[in-house]
């Protein structure tokens, strides 16, 4: 799947889709992902449907437990994702 261009909403959905795909491919449950970031299952659900985005440290931890070896590069590039206000970062 290619990275969406333009819309912050499309980017948010793409991030949500990729995080869910990575979790499922790693064989982890939402409970396990939530425990790893010291969050709730509901929080993981919100992240995976694009309702909210993970904080940078949560993103790094999720990518780590999902087995993404290049997580530092991914975290940095996602951290520069445009916010709804267009100021950069998660917003």
C-alpha positions in Angstrom: 0.0 0.0 0.0 1.4 3.4 -0.9 1.4 6.4 1.4 -1.5 8.8 0.9 -0.7 12.3 -0.3 -2.5 15.5 0.7 -5.3 15.0 3.1 -4.5 14.7 6.8 -7.6 12.5 7.1 -6.3 10.1 4.5 -2.9 10.0 6.3 -4.6 9.3 9.6 -6.6 6.4 8.1 -3.4 5.0 6.4 -1.5 5.1 9.8 -4.5 3.4 11.4 -4.6 0.7 8.7 -0.9 0.1 8.9 -0.8 -0.2 12.7 -3.7 -2.7 12.7 -2.1 -4.7 9.9 1.3 -4.8 11.7 -0.4 -5.8 15.0 -2.3 -8.6 13.3 0.7 -9.8 11.4 2.7 -9.9 14.6 0.1 -12.2 16.2 -0.6 -9.8 19.0 -4.0 -8.9 20.5 -5.3 -5.5 21.3 -4.9 -6.4 25.0 -1.2 -7.1 24.5 -0.7 -3.9 22.5 -2.5 -1.9 25.2 -0.4 -3.4 27.9 2.8 -2.6 26.0 1.9 1.2 26.0 0.3 1.1 29.4 -3.0 2.1 27.7 -6.4 0.7 27.3 -7.8 -1.7 24.7 -10.2 1.1 23.8 -7.2 3.4 23.1 -5.7 0.8 20.7 -9.2 0.5 19.0 -9.3 4.3 18.6 -5.8 4.3 17.0 -6.7 1.4 14.7 -9.8 3.1 13.3 -8.2 6.5 12.9 -10.2 8.2 15.7 -6.9 9.2 17.4 -3.2 8.9 16.7 -0.6 7.4 19.1 1.7 9.7 20.9 5.3 9.5 19.6 6.5 7.3 22.4 3.5 5.0 22.1 4.1 4.8 18.3 7.7 3.8 18.9 6.7 1.1 21.4 4.0 -0.3 19.2 6.4 -0.5 16.2 8.9 -2.2 18.5 6.5 -4.9 19.7 5.2 -5.3 16.2 8.7 -6.2 15.0 9.4 -3.2 12.8 13.2 -3.0 12.7 13.3 0.5 11.0 10.9 2.0 13.6 13.1 5.0 14.3 12.9 6.1 10.7 9.2 5.4 10.6 8.5 7.3 13.9 10.5 10.3 12.6 8.7 10.4 9.3 5.3 9.9 10.9 6.1 12.6 13.5 6.4 15.0 10.7 3.0 14.1 9.4 0.9 17.3 8.9 -1.7 18.0 11.5 -5.2 19.3 10.7 -3.9 22.8 11.4 -1.0 22.2 9.0 1.7 22.9 11.5 3.4 19.5 11.4 3.5 16.8 14.1 0.5 14.9 15.2 -1.5 18.0 16.0 
